């Protein structure tokens, strides 16, 4: 078994596509129309085009909002992405206007930071433990 | 209020939370939990941390602030004045002579 795809709920798929590609730097992999407005929209890392896909899933289900609002209030990220240098990525994203709820924090072998993806979620970036 | 203060300070985990908020005020619950588990190896549930924060908040040592969809915890050391008002600390020498 392997993790082929994971997902985050997003308020607006067009906005999410822009944020996840233009700001975060992911690459669009699949974009298939589903129903009237929804799309099967996935992105991958440019470093791993055949790697795990992230599905930007419409957040329309009524259970999604209370679930995400409660997590955001407590600062809990819905997804974690690995980066080589959290400080550098923090500086880069801050420069692009991204709002962080947790600045880079060194905790032993790992450094983490948490930002708002503007689509309803908090996302954590972390260095991979050596 | 004073009883709440002493009760809040009596617990080592709560003192650790105050230490971490001294290092940086304005933390989410998630960040506080991360610091306790990763920096201090305190295996404590999120609910447990929430309960400790509630005790600190009742004592006035922690204040919560909502900013849009987020909630942050700030340190407020003002209630600690109760201690030195009750048991005054002798005047310290001038700043030049003070050692720390």
gemmi code that builds the backbone of each chain (N, CA, C; Angstrom):
import gemmi

chains = {
    "A": [
        ("UNK", (0.840, -1.188, 0.000), (0.000, 0.000, 0.000), (0.882, 1.248, 0.000)),
        ("UNK", (0.468, 2.275, -0.701), (1.215, 3.528, -0.605), (0.242, 4.700, -0.713)),
        ("UNK", (0.662, 5.829, -0.248), (-0.216, 6.999, -0.280), (-0.078, 7.647, -1.651)),
        ("UNK", (-1.126, 7.540, -2.426), (-1.110, 8.045, -3.788), (-1.692, 9.453, -3.845)),
        ("UNK", (-2.654, 9.704, -2.970), (-3.354, 10.976, -3.021), (-3.861, 11.319, -1.627)),
        ("UNK", (-3.779, 12.580, -1.301), (-4.396, 13.051, -0.070), (-5.089, 14.358, -0.419)),
        ("UNK", (-5.908, 14.878, 0.486), (-6.725, 16.009, 0.057), (-6.841, 17.074, 1.132)),
        ("UNK", (-7.095, 18.290, 0.695), (-7.537, 19.353, 1.593), (-8.812, 19.936, 0.999)),
        ("UNK", (-9.729, 20.311, 1.874), (-10.940, 20.998, 1.413), (-10.610, 22.460, 1.152)),
        ("UNK", (-11.107, 22.979, 0.059), (-10.856, 24.397, -0.246), (-12.180, 25.110, -0.540)),
        ("UNK", (-12.250, 26.370, -0.110), (-13.486, 27.145, -0.281), (-13.792, 27.388, -1.755)),
        ("UNK", (-12.734, 27.620, -2.516), (-12.906, 28.073, -3.894), (-11.777, 27.432, -4.708)),
        ("UNK", (-12.132, 26.547, -5.633), (-11.089, 25.787, -6.326), (-10.207, 26.663, -7.215)),
        ("UNK", (-10.798, 27.688, -7.831), (-9.986, 28.559, -8.697), (-8.955, 29.321, -7.861)),
        ("UNK", (-9.420, 29.813, -6.716), (-8.508, 30.528, -5.828), (-7.437, 29.576, -5.283)),
        ("UNK", (-7.870, 28.357, -4.948), (-6.931, 27.369, -4.424), (-5.891, 27.000, -5.478)),
        ("UNK", (-6.333, 26.883, -6.724), (-5.389, 26.554, -7.799), (-4.296, 27.627, -7.878)),
        ("UNK", (-4.731, 28.889, -7.785), (-3.746, 29.978, -7.849), (-2.791, 29.915, -6.658)),
        ("UNK", (-3.351, 29.745, -5.459), (-2.493, 29.767, -4.263), (-1.512, 28.593, -4.268)),
        ("UNK", (-2.017, 27.412, -4.575), (-1.162, 26.227, -4.480), (-0.123, 26.157, -5.606)),
        ("UNK", (-0.415, 26.780, -6.755), (0.581, 26.766, -7.828), (1.441, 28.040, -7.802)),
        ("UNK", (0.800, 29.214, -7.807), (1.584, 30.447, -7.946), (2.333, 30.810, -6.673)),
        ("UNK", (1.725, 30.574, -5.512), (2.379, 30.964, -4.258), (3.235, 29.813, -3.722)),
        ("UNK", (2.629, 28.640, -3.585), (3.373, 27.525, -2.988), (4.312, 26.862, -3.991)),
        ("UNK", (3.987, 26.923, -5.273), (4.892, 26.380, -6.282), (4.603, 24.955, -6.710)),
        ("UNK", (3.435, 24.432, -6.343), (3.072, 23.109, -6.844), (2.697, 23.193, -8.334)),
        ("UNK", (2.561, 22.019, -8.960), (2.244, 21.947, -10.384), (0.919, 21.209, -10.543)),
        ("UNK", (0.056, 21.759, -11.398), (-1.242, 21.112, -11.600), (-1.052, 19.782, -12.319)),
        ("UNK", (-1.726, 18.740, -11.845), (-1.579, 17.422, -12.476), (-2.870, 17.005, -13.177)),
        ("UNK", (-3.986, 17.023, -12.489), (-5.260, 16.650, -13.095), (-6.275, 17.764, -12.887)),
        ("UNK", (-7.065, 18.003, -13.908), (-8.119, 19.008, -13.808), (-9.290, 18.511, -14.649)),
        ("UNK", (-10.204, 17.817, -13.999), (-11.318, 17.181, -14.701), (-12.628, 17.780, -14.198)),
        ("UNK", (-13.474, 18.292, -15.103), (-14.754, 18.852, -14.642), (-15.631, 17.756, -14.033)),
        ("UNK", (-16.267, 18.112, -12.920), (-17.185, 17.187, -12.246), (-18.451, 17.967, -11.932)),
        ("UNK", (-19.553, 17.584, -12.516), (-20.786, 18.313, -12.235), (-20.713, 19.719, -12.804)),
        ("UNK", (-21.494, 20.613, -12.224), (-21.613, 21.948, -12.804), (-20.411, 22.833, -12.518)),
        ("UNK", (-19.924, 22.784, -11.287), (-18.852, 23.711, -10.925), (-17.617, 23.004, -10.387)),
        ("UNK", (-17.796, 21.808, -9.835), (-16.663, 21.168, -9.170), (-15.688, 20.565, -10.181)),
        ("UNK", (-14.451, 20.464, -9.754), (-13.405, 19.861, -10.590), (-12.621, 18.840, -9.775)),
        ("UNK", (-12.122, 17.811, -10.482), (-11.128, 16.922, -9.863), (-9.791, 17.590, -10.118)),
        ("UNK", (-9.329, 18.321, -9.113), (-8.185, 19.211, -9.291), (-7.063, 18.749, -8.370)),
        ("UNK", (-5.992, 18.260, -8.959), (-4.877, 17.812, -8.113), (-3.593, 18.526, -8.500)),
        ("UNK", (-2.712, 18.668, -7.516), (-1.383, 19.248, -7.753), (-0.336, 18.290, -7.202)),
        ("UNK", (0.877, 18.443, -7.729), (2.003, 17.647, -7.231), (3.202, 18.565, -7.035)),
        ("UNK", (4.184, 18.059, -6.319), (5.429, 18.799, -6.167), (6.188, 18.808, -7.485)),
        ("UNK", (6.800, 19.928, -7.875), (7.616, 19.949, -9.093), (8.826, 19.022, -8.970)),
        ("UNK", (9.214, 18.712, -7.733), (10.352, 17.820, -7.529), (9.960, 16.347, -7.661)),
        ("UNK", (8.662, 16.065, -7.544), (8.188, 14.684, -7.608), (6.909, 14.627, -8.441)),
        ("UNK", (7.043, 14.788, -9.764), (5.837, 14.830, -10.605), (5.008, 13.547, -10.526)),
        ("UNK", (5.665, 12.436, -10.195), (4.927, 11.170, -10.081), (4.607, 10.845, -8.622)),
        ("UNK", (4.874, 11.795, -7.753), (4.672, 11.547, -6.324), (3.221, 11.737, -5.900)),
        ("UNK", (3.023, 11.794, -4.598), (1.682, 11.915, -4.025), (0.974, 13.153, -4.552)),
        ("UNK", (-0.264, 12.952, -4.969), (-1.058, 14.086, -5.446), (-1.852, 14.683, -4.287)),
        ("UNK", (-2.013, 15.984, -4.357), (-2.859, 16.675, -3.381), (-4.139, 17.104, -4.106)),
        ("UNK", (-5.252, 16.596, -3.624), (-6.545, 16.935, -4.203), (-7.099, 18.187, -3.522)),
        ("UNK", (-7.405, 19.190, -4.326), (-8.015, 20.418, -3.799), (-9.529, 20.237, -3.930)),
        ("UNK", (-10.111, 19.769, -2.860), (-11.478, 19.259, -2.879), (-12.469, 20.335, -2.450)),
        ("UNK", (-13.582, 20.492, -3.159), (-14.562, 21.515, -2.779), (-15.063, 21.302, -1.349)),
        ("UNK", (-15.242, 22.416, -0.628), (-15.571, 22.344, 0.799), (-17.064, 22.508, 1.051)),
        ("UNK", (-17.880, 22.118, 0.088), (-19.302, 22.411, 0.189), (-20.081, 21.625, 1.225)),
        ("UNK", (-19.577, 20.472, 1.636), (-20.350, 19.668, 2.588), (-20.516, 20.422, 3.911)),
        ("UNK", (-21.737, 20.390, 4.485), (-21.988, 21.191, 5.698), (-21.114, 20.813, 6.886)),
        ("UNK", (-20.568, 19.620, 6.893), (-19.721, 19.233, 8.034), (-18.345, 19.889, 7.967)),
        ("UNK", (-17.974, 20.372, 6.796), (-16.597, 20.840, 6.615), (-16.337, 22.125, 7.386)),
        ("UNK", (-17.271, 23.073, 7.303), (-16.999, 24.383, 7.896), (-16.777, 24.321, 9.417)),
        ("UNK", (-17.709, 23.706, 10.172), (-17.455, 23.655, 11.619), (-16.179, 22.900, 11.975)),
        ("UNK", (-15.898, 21.867, 11.211), (-14.687, 21.073, 11.445), (-13.437, 21.935, 11.232)),
        ("UNK", (-13.395, 22.619, 10.099), (-12.200, 23.413, 9.811), (-12.098, 24.639, 10.706)),
        ("UNK", (-13.246, 25.285, 10.979), (-13.196, 26.483, 11.827), (-12.634, 26.157, 13.208)),
        ("UNK", (-13.050, 24.996, 13.750), (-12.577, 24.617, 15.083), (-11.076, 24.349, 15.063)),
        ("UNK", (-10.595, 23.734, 13.990), (-9.155, 23.460, 13.907), (-8.362, 24.754, 13.722)),
        ("UNK", (-8.851, 25.625, 12.866), (-8.137, 26.885, 12.618), (-8.059, 27.703, 13.899)),
        ("UNK", (-9.150, 27.725, 14.661), (-9.146, 28.518, 15.897), (-8.022, 28.072, 16.830)),
        ("UNK", (-7.793, 26.768, 16.902), (-6.745, 26.262, 17.788), (-5.391, 26.172, 17.100)),
        ("UNK", (-5.326, 26.606, 15.851), (-4.039, 26.658, 15.159), (-3.558, 25.329, 14.615)),
        ("UNK", (-4.476, 24.381, 14.449), (-4.075, 23.026, 14.061), (-4.037, 22.891, 12.541)),
        ("UNK", (-2.876, 22.537, 11.990), (-2.772, 22.418, 10.531), (-3.453, 21.167, 9.996)),
        ("UNK", (-3.994, 21.287, 8.795), (-4.688, 20.174, 8.154), (-3.771, 19.359, 7.271)),
        ("UNK", (-2.637, 19.910, 6.913), (-1.693, 19.164, 6.075), (-0.293, 19.645, 6.410)),
        ("UNK", (0.673, 18.783, 6.145), (2.073, 19.111, 6.400), (2.864, 18.890, 5.123)),
        ("UNK", (3.704, 19.863, 4.791), (4.566, 19.726, 3.631), (6.017, 19.866, 4.080)),
        ("UNK", (6.899, 19.100, 3.430), (8.319, 19.148, 3.776), (9.024, 20.182, 2.907)),
        ("UNK", (9.910, 20.945, 3.520), (10.743, 21.897, 2.783), (12.188, 21.733, 3.261)),
        ("UNK", (13.137, 22.194, 2.435), (14.541, 22.054, 2.823), (14.906, 23.026, 3.932)),
        ("UNK", (14.323, 24.219, 3.876), (14.726, 25.278, 4.795), (13.478, 26.067, 5.184)),
        ("UNK", (12.997, 25.826, 6.400), (11.756, 26.480, 6.837), (11.929, 27.998, 6.916)),
        ("UNK", (13.091, 28.436, 7.424), (13.327, 29.881, 7.543), (13.263, 30.564, 6.174)),
        ("UNK", (13.901, 29.941, 5.185), (13.935, 30.537, 3.845), (12.523, 30.555, 3.238)),
        ("UNK", (11.795, 29.460, 3.434), (10.447, 29.377, 2.882), (9.510, 30.368, 3.590)),
        ("UNK", (9.712, 30.509, 4.891), (8.950, 31.487, 5.668), (9.178, 32.893, 5.107)),
        ("UNK", (10.436, 33.235, 4.871), (10.757, 34.562, 4.348), (10.161, 34.752, 2.950)),
        ("UNK", (10.264, 33.721, 2.130), (9.735, 33.808, 0.759), (8.217, 33.998, 0.776)),
        ("UNK", (7.523, 33.181, 1.572), (6.058, 33.252, 1.593), (5.571, 34.543, 2.250)),
        ("UNK", (6.265, 34.973, 3.304), (5.906, 36.245, 3.933), (5.992, 37.374, 2.905)),
        ("UNK", (7.020, 37.317, 2.080), (7.210, 38.326, 1.044), (6.078, 38.328, 0.032)),
        ("UNK", (5.409, 37.185, -0.100), (4.278, 37.082, -1.028), (2.950, 37.356, -0.325)),
        ("UNK", (3.030, 37.787, 0.943), (1.813, 38.183, 1.652), (1.111, 37.058, 2.396)),
        ("UNK", (1.778, 35.923, 2.550), (1.154, 34.796, 3.263), (1.183, 35.072, 4.763)),
        ("UNK", (0.052, 34.749, 5.418), (-0.080, 35.010, 6.851), (0.267, 33.754, 7.649)),
        ("UNK", (1.200, 33.889, 8.579), (1.609, 32.763, 9.422), (0.962, 32.864, 10.801)),
        ("UNK", (0.452, 31.732, 11.306), (-0.047, 31.707, 12.689), (1.022, 31.149, 13.625)),
        ("UNK", (2.051, 30.547, 13.072), (3.196, 30.133, 13.891), (4.463, 30.393, 13.108)),
        ("UNK", (5.296, 31.253, 13.654), (6.571, 31.548, 13.019), (7.498, 30.340, 13.160)),
        ("UNK", (8.574, 30.291, 12.364), (9.468, 29.132, 12.443), (9.902, 28.858, 13.878)),
        ("UNK", (9.787, 27.586, 14.249), (10.057, 27.183, 15.618), (10.963, 25.961, 15.573)),
        ("UNK", (12.138, 26.109, 16.177), (13.076, 24.985, 16.225), (12.725, 24.098, 17.395)),
        ("UNK", (12.499, 22.831, 17.107), (12.166, 21.881, 18.165), (13.040, 20.660, 17.979)),
        ("UNK", (14.239, 20.706, 18.551), (15.157, 19.592, 18.362), (15.548, 19.488, 16.900)),
        ("UNK", (15.371, 18.318, 16.302), (15.841, 18.135, 14.929), (14.918, 18.759, 13.874)),
        ("UNK", (13.751, 19.196, 14.290), (12.745, 19.644, 13.327), (12.460, 21.128, 13.516)),
        ("UNK", (12.280, 21.834, 12.406), (11.780, 23.202, 12.459), (10.440, 23.220, 11.749)),
        ("UNK", (9.462, 23.884, 12.347), (8.135, 23.938, 11.743), (7.636, 25.376, 11.698)),
        ("UNK", (6.649, 25.608, 10.844), (5.939, 26.878, 10.811), (4.542, 26.575, 10.271)),
        ("UNK", (3.583, 27.448, 10.572), (2.201, 27.204, 10.157), (1.646, 28.460, 9.493)),
        ("UNK", (1.038, 28.280, 8.305), (0.459, 29.435, 7.613), (-0.963, 29.148, 7.157)),
        ("UNK", (-1.654, 30.206, 6.776), (-3.031, 30.133, 6.300), (-3.011, 30.013, 4.777)),
        ("UNK", (-3.706, 29.025, 4.243), (-3.678, 28.820, 2.780), (-4.722, 29.672, 2.047)),
        ("UNK", (-5.390, 30.528, 2.757), (-6.417, 31.461, 2.235), (-7.641, 30.733, 1.676)),
        ("UNK", (-7.663, 29.419, 1.786), (-8.782, 28.628, 1.274), (-9.497, 27.915, 2.403)),
        ("UNK", (-9.181, 28.314, 3.649), (-9.890, 27.749, 4.796), (-9.061, 26.859, 5.689)),
        ("UNK", (-7.774, 26.659, 5.347), (-6.956, 25.706, 6.103), (-5.666, 26.329, 6.621)),
        ("UNK", (-5.172, 25.734, 7.686), (-3.803, 26.007, 8.101), (-2.922, 24.868, 7.600)),
        ("UNK", (-1.733, 25.235, 7.124), (-0.778, 24.272, 6.573), (0.530, 24.405, 7.325)),
        ("UNK", (1.106, 23.257, 7.670), (2.402, 23.273, 8.351), (3.510, 22.930, 7.368)),
        ("UNK", (4.599, 23.685, 7.444), (5.803, 23.279, 6.710), (6.835, 22.843, 7.735)),
        ("UNK", (7.607, 21.839, 7.371), (8.586, 21.291, 8.304), (9.787, 20.789, 7.537)),
        ("UNK", (10.939, 20.860, 8.221), (12.122, 20.200, 7.668), (12.011, 18.724, 8.008)),
        ("UNK", (12.568, 17.884, 7.132), (12.545, 16.462, 7.429), (13.641, 16.169, 8.444)),
        ("UNK", (13.325, 15.405, 9.503), (14.364, 15.087, 10.482), (15.498, 14.315, 9.824)),
        ("UNK", (16.716, 14.713, 10.147), (17.880, 14.055, 9.537), (18.140, 12.717, 10.218)),
    ],
    "B": [
        ("UNK", (-8.591, 36.025, 43.841), (-7.636, 36.166, 42.744), (-6.270, 35.634, 43.143)),
        ("UNK", (-5.798, 35.983, 44.380), (-4.469, 35.538, 44.808), (-4.422, 34.018, 44.912)),
        ("UNK", (-5.494, 33.415, 45.442), (-5.505, 31.948, 45.549), (-5.381, 31.306, 44.171)),
        ("UNK", (-6.105, 31.868, 43.192), (-6.009, 31.352, 41.827), (-4.569, 31.449, 41.313)),
        ("UNK", (-3.909, 32.538, 41.665), (-2.538, 32.762, 41.212), (-1.606, 31.681, 41.752)),
        ("UNK", (-1.690, 31.438, 43.057), (-0.782, 30.459, 43.659), (-1.094, 29.053, 43.166)),
        ("UNK", (-2.374, 28.777, 42.987), (-2.744, 27.466, 42.459), (-2.167, 27.293, 41.043)),
        ("UNK", (-2.276, 28.359, 40.259), (-1.790, 28.274, 38.880), (-0.282, 28.046, 38.838)),
        ("UNK", (0.445, 28.690, 39.733), (1.900, 28.603, 39.720), (2.416, 27.312, 40.341)),
        ("UNK", (1.547, 26.602, 41.052), (1.997, 25.426, 41.799), (2.332, 24.254, 40.891)),
        ("UNK", (1.887, 24.289, 39.657), (2.042, 23.131, 38.782), (3.223, 23.326, 37.819)),
        ("UNK", (4.122, 22.357, 37.741), (5.302, 22.535, 36.882), (4.972, 22.670, 35.394)),
        ("UNK", (3.943, 21.958, 34.938), (3.582, 22.093, 33.522), (3.113, 23.509, 33.230)),
        ("UNK", (2.338, 24.063, 34.149), (1.846, 25.438, 33.926), (3.004, 26.434, 33.967)),
        ("UNK", (3.990, 26.170, 34.811), (5.154, 27.063, 34.816), (5.914, 26.951, 33.496)),
        ("UNK", (5.958, 25.742, 32.944), (6.618, 25.569, 31.644), (5.864, 26.335, 30.550)),
        ("UNK", (4.538, 26.276, 30.605), (3.744, 27.031, 29.624), (4.074, 28.523, 29.736)),
        ("UNK", (4.177, 29.018, 30.975), (4.508, 30.437, 31.158), (5.913, 30.735, 30.618)),
        ("UNK", (6.855, 29.805, 30.831), (8.210, 29.992, 30.283), (8.148, 30.145, 28.763)),
        ("UNK", (7.373, 29.277, 28.132), (7.310, 29.305, 26.669), (6.606, 30.569, 26.168)),
        ("UNK", (5.602, 31.030, 26.912), (4.934, 32.278, 26.510), (5.825, 33.486, 26.785)),
        ("UNK", (6.768, 33.345, 27.747), (7.744, 34.415, 27.971), (8.667, 34.517, 26.764)),
        ("UNK", (9.030, 33.353, 26.233), (9.901, 33.350, 25.052), (9.209, 33.992, 23.873)),
        ("UNK", (7.931, 33.688, 23.713), (7.169, 34.331, 22.639), (5.703, 34.394, 23.037)),
        ("UNK", (5.192, 35.599, 23.178), (3.782, 35.757, 23.489), (2.976, 35.628, 22.193)),
        ("UNK", (1.703, 35.295, 22.319), (0.874, 35.202, 21.121), (1.021, 33.864, 20.432)),
        ("UNK", (0.638, 32.788, 21.110), (0.753, 31.450, 20.520), (-0.615, 30.793, 20.409)),
        ("UNK", (-0.769, 29.997, 19.358), (-1.984, 29.190, 19.245), (-1.866, 27.992, 20.187)),
        ("UNK", (-3.005, 27.357, 20.445), (-2.995, 26.134, 21.251), (-2.058, 25.103, 20.616)),
        ("UNK", (-2.091, 25.010, 19.301), (-1.241, 24.046, 18.596), (0.239, 24.306, 18.864)),
        ("UNK", (0.634, 25.582, 18.836), (2.050, 25.888, 19.074), (2.444, 25.546, 20.506)),
        ("UNK", (1.582, 25.864, 21.465), (1.886, 25.546, 22.865), (2.032, 24.034, 23.034)),
        ("UNK", (1.117, 23.273, 22.447), (1.204, 21.808, 22.530), (2.487, 21.311, 21.885)),
        ("UNK", (2.848, 21.889, 20.727), (4.069, 21.474, 20.039), (5.286, 21.717, 20.918)),
        ("UNK", (5.332, 22.891, 21.534), (6.489, 23.223, 22.374), (6.594, 22.275, 23.562)),
        ("UNK", (5.457, 21.958, 24.195), (5.494, 21.081, 25.365), (5.961, 19.676, 24.981)),
        ("UNK", (5.498, 19.196, 23.841), (5.858, 17.820, 23.485), (7.251, 17.741, 22.889)),
        ("UNK", (7.597, 18.693, 22.008), (8.873, 18.581, 21.309), (10.039, 19.132, 22.118)),
        ("UNK", (9.841, 20.225, 22.829), (10.955, 20.826, 23.559), (11.086, 20.268, 24.965)),
        ("UNK", (9.962, 19.851, 25.534), (10.001, 19.427, 26.942), (9.611, 17.961, 27.135)),
        ("UNK", (9.340, 17.279, 26.043), (8.979, 15.855, 26.116), (7.842, 15.604, 27.101)),
        ("UNK", (6.906, 16.546, 27.152), (5.751, 16.364, 28.024), (4.637, 15.712, 27.216)),
        ("UNK", (4.377, 14.476, 27.518), (3.321, 13.764, 26.809), (1.978, 14.106, 27.418)),
        ("UNK", (1.417, 15.195, 26.938), (0.177, 15.685, 27.546), (-0.806, 15.956, 26.418)),
        ("UNK", (-2.045, 15.568, 26.637), (-3.047, 15.700, 25.579), (-3.408, 17.165, 25.355)),
        ("UNK", (-3.979, 17.406, 24.180), (-4.418, 18.772, 23.860), (-5.471, 19.245, 24.869)),
        ("UNK", (-6.341, 18.321, 25.266), (-7.356, 18.672, 26.267), (-6.686, 19.046, 27.587)),
        ("UNK", (-5.628, 18.298, 27.935), (-4.904, 18.598, 29.165), (-4.281, 19.982, 29.118)),
        ("UNK", (-3.694, 20.318, 27.981), (-3.092, 21.646, 27.829), (-4.175, 22.714, 27.923)),
        ("UNK", (-5.322, 22.451, 27.303), (-6.440, 23.406, 27.373), (-6.855, 23.653, 28.815)),
        ("UNK", (-6.884, 22.572, 29.610), (-7.287, 22.729, 31.015), (-6.254, 23.540, 31.786)),
        ("UNK", (-4.968, 23.286, 31.508), (-3.924, 24.087, 32.166), (-4.061, 25.563, 31.771)),
        ("UNK", (-4.338, 25.804, 30.489), (-4.492, 27.194, 30.038), (-5.679, 27.862, 30.710)),
        ("UNK", (-6.744, 27.088, 30.948), (-7.925, 27.660, 31.609), (-7.584, 28.094, 33.028)),
        ("UNK", (-6.751, 27.299, 33.720), (-6.339, 27.659, 35.089), (-5.482, 28.927, 35.051)),
        ("UNK", (-4.566, 28.989, 34.086), (-3.710, 30.173, 33.957), (-4.536, 31.408, 33.600)),
        ("UNK", (-5.570, 31.191, 32.774), (-6.425, 32.308, 32.384), (-7.239, 32.797, 33.581)),
        ("UNK", (-7.725, 31.856, 34.415), (-8.499, 32.235, 35.598), (-7.651, 33.069, 36.558)),
        ("UNK", (-6.341, 32.804, 36.562), (-5.429, 33.551, 37.428), (-4.984, 34.857, 36.779)),
        ("UNK", (-5.387, 35.092, 35.557), (-5.037, 36.330, 34.863), (-3.649, 36.316, 34.242)),
        ("UNK", (-2.961, 35.156, 34.315), (-1.595, 35.096, 33.795), (-1.561, 34.905, 32.284)),
        ("UNK", (-2.646, 34.369, 31.745), (-2.755, 34.175, 30.303), (-4.030, 34.853, 29.820)),
        ("UNK", (-3.908, 35.557, 28.741), (-5.075, 36.197, 28.136), (-5.228, 35.677, 26.716)),
        ("UNK", (-6.475, 35.456, 26.309), (-6.680, 34.984, 24.945), (-7.217, 36.124, 24.093)),
        ("UNK", (-6.846, 36.052, 22.831), (-7.185, 37.125, 21.895), (-7.603, 36.470, 20.597)),
        ("UNK", (-8.745, 36.893, 20.089), (-9.200, 36.389, 18.799), (-8.782, 37.358, 17.709)),
        ("UNK", (-8.237, 36.783, 16.656), (-7.802, 37.609, 15.531), (-8.373, 36.936, 14.292)),
        ("UNK", (-9.498, 37.441, 13.815), (-10.152, 36.771, 12.700), (-10.558, 35.364, 13.106)),
        ("UNK", (-10.095, 34.381, 12.361), (-10.474, 32.996, 12.632), (-9.528, 32.336, 13.636)),
        ("UNK", (-8.484, 33.040, 14.033), (-7.497, 32.433, 14.910), (-7.676, 32.896, 16.342)),
        ("UNK", (-7.101, 32.106, 17.253), (-7.108, 32.466, 18.673), (-5.682, 32.340, 19.203)),
        ("UNK", (-5.210, 33.408, 19.823), (-3.853, 33.411, 20.349), (-3.850, 33.595, 21.859)),
        ("UNK", (-2.815, 33.060, 22.513), (-2.650, 33.177, 23.961), (-1.469, 34.097, 24.250)),
        ("UNK", (-1.725, 35.098, 25.099), (-0.682, 36.046, 25.469), (-0.371, 35.918, 26.955)),
        ("UNK", (0.859, 36.253, 27.301), (1.290, 36.248, 28.698), (0.959, 37.595, 29.337)),
        ("UNK", (0.466, 37.551, 30.577), (0.285, 38.775, 31.347), (0.858, 38.540, 32.740)),
        ("UNK", (1.996, 39.173, 33.024), (2.666, 38.927, 34.308), (2.178, 39.865, 35.410)),
        ("UNK", (1.236, 40.767, 35.084), (0.775, 41.734, 36.084), (0.316, 41.088, 37.394)),
        ("UNK", (-0.436, 39.958, 37.343), (-0.892, 39.377, 38.622), (0.247, 38.975, 39.553)),
        ("UNK", (1.461, 38.814, 39.019), (2.586, 38.425, 39.875), (2.906, 39.508, 40.902)),
        ("UNK", (2.411, 40.722, 40.663), (2.623, 41.797, 41.644), (2.044, 41.439, 43.010)),
        ("UNK", (0.971, 40.609, 43.000), (0.385, 40.192, 44.283), (1.452, 39.612, 45.208)),
        ("UNK", (2.412, 38.920, 44.602), (3.416, 38.232, 45.421), (4.297, 39.251, 46.130)),
        ("UNK", (4.806, 40.232, 45.379), (5.732, 41.180, 46.006), (5.003, 42.212, 46.856)),
        ("UNK", (3.700, 42.380, 46.594), (2.958, 43.281, 47.478), (2.717, 42.604, 48.827)),
        ("UNK", (2.501, 41.289, 48.779), (2.240, 40.554, 50.018), (3.538, 40.326, 50.792)),
        ("UNK", (4.583, 39.968, 50.055), (5.898, 39.728, 50.677), (6.911, 40.603, 49.962)),
        ("UNK", (7.039, 41.860, 50.394), (7.875, 42.800, 49.635), (9.316, 42.313, 49.514)),
        ("UNK", (9.880, 42.604, 48.357), (11.277, 42.282, 48.094), (12.103, 43.505, 48.480)),
        ("UNK", (13.226, 43.330, 49.222), (14.047, 44.500, 49.572), (14.492, 45.235, 48.312)),
        ("UNK", (14.649, 46.541, 48.464), (15.119, 47.321, 47.309), (16.447, 46.775, 46.838)),
        ("UNK", (16.545, 46.627, 45.544), (17.809, 46.143, 44.997), (18.735, 47.329, 44.797)),
        ("UNK", (20.047, 47.081, 44.787), (20.986, 48.183, 44.519), (20.749, 48.778, 43.142)),
        ("UNK", (21.445, 49.862, 42.881), (21.303, 50.526, 41.583), (21.614, 49.575, 40.447)),
        ("UNK", (21.159, 49.927, 39.256), (21.326, 49.009, 38.130), (22.784, 48.666, 37.835)),
        ("UNK", (23.703, 49.604, 38.166), (25.107, 49.324, 37.836), (25.619, 48.145, 38.660)),
        ("UNK", (25.115, 48.067, 39.903), (25.666, 47.052, 40.795), (24.931, 45.717, 40.684)),
        ("UNK", (23.772, 45.746, 40.061), (22.968, 44.524, 40.073), (23.684, 43.418, 39.315)),
        ("UNK", (23.611, 42.241, 39.862), (24.169, 41.083, 39.186), (23.044, 40.117, 38.885)),
        ("UNK", (23.213, 39.373, 37.865), (22.158, 38.423, 37.533), (22.766, 37.147, 37.005)),
    ],
}
model = gemmi.Model(1)
for chain_id, residues in chains.items():
    chain = gemmi.Chain(chain_id)
    for i, (resn, *xyz) in enumerate(residues, 1):
        res = gemmi.Residue()
        res.name, res.seqid = resn, gemmi.SeqId(i, " ")
        for name, pos in zip(("N", "CA", "C"), xyz):
            atom = gemmi.Atom()
            atom.name, atom.element = name, gemmi.Element(name[0])
            atom.pos, atom.b_iso = gemmi.Position(*pos), 0.0
            res.add_atom(atom)
        chain.add_residue(res)
    model.add_chain(chain)
structure = gemmi.Structure()
structure.add_model(model)
structure.setup_entities()
